[in-house]
Amino acid sequence: MLHFLNALFVVSVNCYVLISSYFLVEGKFRFRQLFRIVAETWFYSWVILIIFKLTRQEIVNLKASVFPISFANNWFITAYVGMYILFPFMNIAINAMDKKQHCALIIVMMGIMALWSDLIPSANPYGSWGASTFWCMVLYAIGSYCRLYVDLEKYRKLRYLTIYVFAALLLTLSWAVLHQISKKIPVVVSVEFYYCRYNSVLVVIQSVAIFMVFCKIQIKREVPRRIIKVISPLTLGVYLIHDNPSFKIMLWSKIFPVEDLMINSMFLIPQIIGRTLMIFAVCAVIDFFRSQIFKAFEKTQLYNRFIGIAEAGIEKMLSTEES
């Protein structure tokens, strides 16, 4: 059951990028947005570093804590920032393609970044198992294709939901099979979770399927819409707090010790879900107060002048008009 839960939620990173690409393919580069991501990343990395230094807690990587993006203190942010910087050039390429060429691009990129490694276990010619800017660009190609060419009216939510669950079951089965093989061939132990990579073909199919399910959902009631609008901007902060390398050790060893989980109890799953919701809620509250501080700063003349100069320079650089 634990492995099935892992298989269900391993899509989270891919879905975050798919959502971004779905909107960015018809959007414009905003230095303001990039600066917000970078500033928020530095803020949490430095605050946690200072707190840990003052309380004499262990720092996993001091260099990465001081320069969180350059040294991938949170690998996803480093990969995402790279993708965000490159997406305007991806859009130029995508707009120059027709549907057939765009599809061919996805097939080629998936072949070298996903299928290659799936067919030859332990082969990883382009590195990172999906934890890279290159993999984000693959997902960008897929998400942008969904936006430009997929007619949502022709697809049923139930069909995609079935694909999502079935793929999760196959991922769970892959672990079970590799686990049994590992008992006879010890070297296989290192690849028990091999197909739960972000760049596994199964995980990609699963990610696109659940992404399409939510693309079909229309939330018409005002209260749920407001709740989503409040919570969704806080999710990045939740990630930056609870997945900080130094804080993560404390979180799972002292605050919520893994050994305290009732492994052989019917309460195991509720306990895991409860801890997850509690961590999310606390981190979301923290990030809400952080966002209010940032909003106040963004109203200052200094900030707006800096952003204005930067955006004007970037827009001039990306302009296709002859000077």
Rosetta blueprint (number, residue, H / E / L):
1 M L
2 L H
3 H H
4 F H
5 L H
6 N H
7 A H
8 L H
9 F H
10 V L
11 V L
12 S H
13 V H
14 N H
15 C H
16 Y H
17 V H
18 L H
19 I H
20 S H
21 S H
22 Y H
23 F H
24 L H
25 V L
26 E L
27 G L
28 K L
29 F L
30 R L
31 F H
32 R H
33 Q H
34 L H
35 F H
36 R H
37 I H
38 V H
39 A H
40 E H
41 T H
42 W H
43 F H
44 Y H
45 S H
46 W H
47 V H
48 I H
49 L H
50 I H
51 I H
52 F H
53 K H
54 L H
55 T L
56 R L
57 Q L
58 E L
59 I L
60 V L
61 N L
62 L H
63 K H
64 A H
65 S H
66 V H
67 F L
68 P L
69 I L
70 S L
71 F L
72 A L
73 N L
74 N L
75 W H
76 F H
77 I H
78 T H
79 A H
80 Y H
81 V H
82 G H
83 M H
84 Y H
85 I H
86 L H
87 F H
88 P H
89 F H
90 M H
91 N H
92 I H
93 A H
94 I H
95 N H
96 A L
97 M L
98 D L
99 K H
100 K H
101 Q H
102 H H
103 C H
104 A H
105 L H
106 I H
107 I H
108 V H
109 M H
110 M H
111 G H
112 I H
113 M H
114 A H
115 L H
116 W H
117 S H
118 D H
119 L H
120 I L
121 P L
122 S L
123 A L
124 N L
125 P L
126 Y L
127 G L
128 S H
129 W H
130 G H
131 A L
132 S L
133 T H
134 F H
135 W H
136 C H
137 M H
138 V H
139 L H
140 Y H
141 A H
142 I H
143 G H
144 S H
145 Y H
146 C H
147 R H
148 L H
149 Y H
150 V L
151 D L
152 L H
153 E H
154 K H
155 Y L
156 R L
157 K H
158 L H
159 R H
160 Y H
161 L H
162 T H
163 I H
164 Y H
165 V H
166 F H
167 A H
168 A H
169 L H
170 L H
171 L H
172 T H
173 L H
174 S H
175 W H
176 A H
177 V H
178 L H
179 H H
180 Q H
181 I H
182 S H
183 K H
184 K H
185 I L
186 P H
187 V H
188 V H
189 V H
190 S H
191 V H
192 E L
193 F L
194 Y H
195 Y H
196 C H
197 R L
198 Y L
199 N L
200 S L
201 V H
202 L H
203 V H
204 V H
205 I H
206 Q H
207 S H
208 V H
209 A H
210 I H
211 F H
212 M H
213 V H
214 F H
215 C H
216 K H
217 I L
218 Q L
219 I L
220 K L
221 R L
222 E H
223 V H
224 P H
225 R H
226 R H
227 I H
228 I H
229 K H
230 V H
231 I H
232 S H
233 P H
234 L H
235 T H
236 L H
237 G H
238 V H
239 Y H
240 L H
241 I H
242 H H
243 D L
244 N L
245 P H
246 S H
247 F H
248 K H
249 I H
250 M H
251 L H
252 W H
253 S H
254 K H
255 I H
256 F L
257 P L
258 V H
259 E H
260 D H
261 L L
262 M L
263 I L
264 N L
265 S L
266 M L
267 F L
268 L H
269 I H
270 P H
271 Q H
272 I H
273 I H
274 G H
275 R H
276 T H
277 L H
278 M H
279 I H
280 F H
281 A H
282 V H
283 C H
284 A H
285 V H
286 I H
287 D H
288 F H
289 F H
290 R H
291 S H
292 Q H
293 I H
294 F H
295 K H
296 A H
297 F H
298 E H
299 K L
300 T L
301 Q H
302 L H
303 Y H
304 N H
305 R H
306 F H
307 I H
308 G H
309 I H
310 A H
311 E H
312 A H
313 G H
314 I H
315 E H
316 K H
317 M H
318 L H
319 S L
320 T L
321 E L
322 E L
323 S L
